[in-house]
Amino acid sequence: MQSIPSNKSNRVMMSLKQMRRSPLMLVVHLSVLFLVLLWTFPTAGLLISSFRDKDQLAVSGWWEALSSSEQNLIGRTDAPDQQVLVDGQYILAGEIEDFNPKDEILRFGWTSQEPEAYLAGSIAKMRNGSTLTVAGDGHYSMVSPMPFTGSRGNRIFYTALASPKFTLDNYDEVLHSEGIGQSFINSLTVTIPATIIPILIAAFAAYALSWMRLPGRGILIALVVGLLVVPLQMSLIPLLQLYNTIGGYFGVSAKSYLGIWLAHTGFGLPLAIYLLRNYISGLPKEIIESARVDGANDFDIFVKIILPLSFPALASFAIFQFLWVWNDLLVATVFLGNGEHELVLTGRLRELLGSRGGNWEILTASAFVSIAVPLTVFFTLQRYLVRGLLTGSVK
């Protein structure tokens, strides 16, 4: 029981000694901490803002989410049929409609031109000798020598010190009213096959370029490396024209999921083959030769030996490919279009920026919905990503 704190103390002392020996290490740690905070703060702000009330989000930043904020609000009195006659005066009293009991009214007014003309608790003089009093807790009293008329209550403008308010209404509106749900499904329909297909093809190709005797293998490898430097913007339109020509011959629609799957497969294959070949070619040669001696063919070696050993590398590329396809807008716009049933999540967010750019509660909730899936994939597979990256460095 006493050895645990002793070990902790020893580790702390060793860390301090290492830092004294290498001041550069302290700079490295601080730089890493700065980068982590630089990436974490915007995401945290986005998440907090997505849960805030839209009125509070419009008047204060996310770092003030836990403090009260002043808001200019509008409420109504009770309907005139609730008035009572006392000593020749018509009185209408009660609590302002939809007033939050946790808030505190600071100022009020009875016209839109002067919404903050009176302090809470003071008497405001209205037309025809009427008066209005609004207390800080939201209770009001209207007194008039003439009866109140109309079917609705009078409007009251007030400034309240609103308590922090968090809600799920933003996500409810986004998921049910803005078509995000359909775009979310469209993005999954595009991303999952566009991640799996290039990995399968690249794994076969990487094995063939690593362990199979092929004529011109060196030229093929050089060609793959050369394709890495071809800009996507240059090859996009020629590839679309080629796809439309071939698709028209076989009767395939120009805007379809098949087209975008093939496009992402083509754009992702060079990097996938390059990374997987570097990994697979570094596997121990003795394992492959032993399997051949035991009678295994290339397919058996690939399925039973290469794939299990290459899982960290496959997972690493799967993360990159998934994030790239999920966040893509250009390829999706060109090969899939902007139809209601084909629009991906990034395209939907682009439309929201154009039509509802002022509704921050919608934009923040939409943005976090869009990054929730990539974050889940990354944190689920990040251990394989680290393992796959480190494996090549210690061979």
Disulfide bonds with the S-S distance in Angstrom:
none
